[in-house]
Amino acid sequence: MRWNRASVGAEDREERSLDPADWEEFRALGHRVIDDLTALLAGVREQPVWTPVPRTVREALRAPAPRQGADPADVYREVRERIMPYPLGNIHPRHWGWVMGTGTPVSVLADLIASALNSNCAGFDTAATLVEQQAIAWLAEAVGFPSAASGLFVSSGSMANLTALAVARTARAGYDVREDGVRGGAERLTIYCSTETHSSVQKAAEVLGIGRAGLRYVPVNDAFEIDVAALERAIVTDRDAGMRPFCVVATAGTVNTGAIDDLRSVAAVCRRHGLWFHVDGAFGAVAALAPVLRERVAGMELADSLIFDQHKWMYLNYDCSCVLVRDPAAHRAAFELTPSYLAPTGRGIAPGHLLFSHLGVDLSRGFRALKVWMALKAHGLDTYAELIAQNVSQARYLGTLVSGHPRLECLAPIALNVVCFRYRRDGLGDARLDQLNAEILMRLQERGIAAPSGTVLRGRFAIRVANTNHRTRRSDLRELVAAVVRLGDELVESTSG
Ligand SMILES: Cc1ncc(COP(=O)(O)O)c(C=O)c1O
């Protein structure tokens, strides 16, 4: 197949484009790609969870930039041989590492369509803008926010937290931050969150000029939830010292253990002290979609801003995260800016302000909303409710397998869909168990058996299963438990002989 050729009349023959000379060849290649992807997804359970990239492939992927183009069919052959066999593995039923969504076939098609349309979703007068507005309103309502709340899709939970905290900073600094920048010294702006808060909040504080020193880490209780009394004391102490507390970040589903802060109590503290109440619900917020779990995240609907990722527990393909802000005017006030070349024209493609560029950092943006809209249409909120509840009951099931085994123990309560546990043996101290469990984890991953990840809880290494996987079955969890025990026994026996 030849690219870079205009398939047009004689006059234009010498002018080039990046389109194929023969669209039928493009169609045939496209069909092959879809066939291969279908086979890959349909057969994923039979594959190892993860396969390390071989040395030959690593070397081949360090080649000089091509000066001349190749036949796309040959380029695709290389993709098939060198790239497709070595993904992260989060499409596999036994991947539970970090917090990774599984992805869905509907989402694959949505991304393909979005890519072909290639709309810039800054907020022009297109169907894409209406789709994003609709998808945001559906999600807002599903998590208990007013459907008139303001929102947009961004690339990640980290970017969503940054966006929401920028809104909080503008709304509650008490002076014009956009004009003056952030004041330091005695008047420092301060944010409060628990020691279990995701690192993206610290990154956001740093990027927003609040700095690490303006971020107050509040201790947690035995359930890894923020200590609300300590939170309030910290706010009062800072205020008495002349600082400007402006925001509390509570978490619905902490990354380590899935703990949910007492959101109603944090909301009350924010109300009492006039602070912005932000909830990081990167994965946990969607518990609100399931009637059996909704009460666990009660209070989330009181937040001034809320973020949650569609690429985590809504299973959608990377990347997509949603920021919601209760007060649309506050949201716009943080980002609105119209250079002359973007001024509304009253009619045509850009009749009004570019809505989404006024709600975040990005001006040019892709059509992420399509996969959310298509997934909700294709599966429905009720299916999401069932799958989310299924993941939570699978996590509880794993908890019972662990508690019921003499050589395993849970290291944290199971609040939602995260299980932290370890292999143990009588007579082995904590330091040895840390080493042993870290090695078990590496062998699980490297042998392609399963992919949990690890964390450290109160100084002890834990194997951590974050179940945001719509392909997982209970038999997968039994397989994991059997493998952990087998690897642990092997390791203990090989060192005690
Ligand atoms: C609670 C929480 N917040 C924020 C994030 C960051 O999300 P992302 O990885 O999409 O940037 C994560 C990631 O796991 C998370 O668990």
The ligand as an ORCA input file, in Angstrom:
! r2SCAN-3c Opt
* xyz 0 1
  C      -7.311      7.980     45.049
  C      -6.543      8.321     43.808
  N      -6.455      9.595     43.416
  C      -5.777      9.964     42.310
  C      -5.145      9.023     41.534
  C      -4.391      9.456     40.297
  O      -5.082      9.035     39.170
  P      -4.334      8.911     37.757
  O      -3.453      7.718     37.868
  O      -5.456      8.720     36.784
  O      -3.581     10.166     37.548
  C      -5.189      7.677     41.909
  C      -4.471      6.656     41.139
  O      -4.464      5.499     41.451
  C      -5.929      7.314     43.062
  O      -6.029      6.040     43.457
*
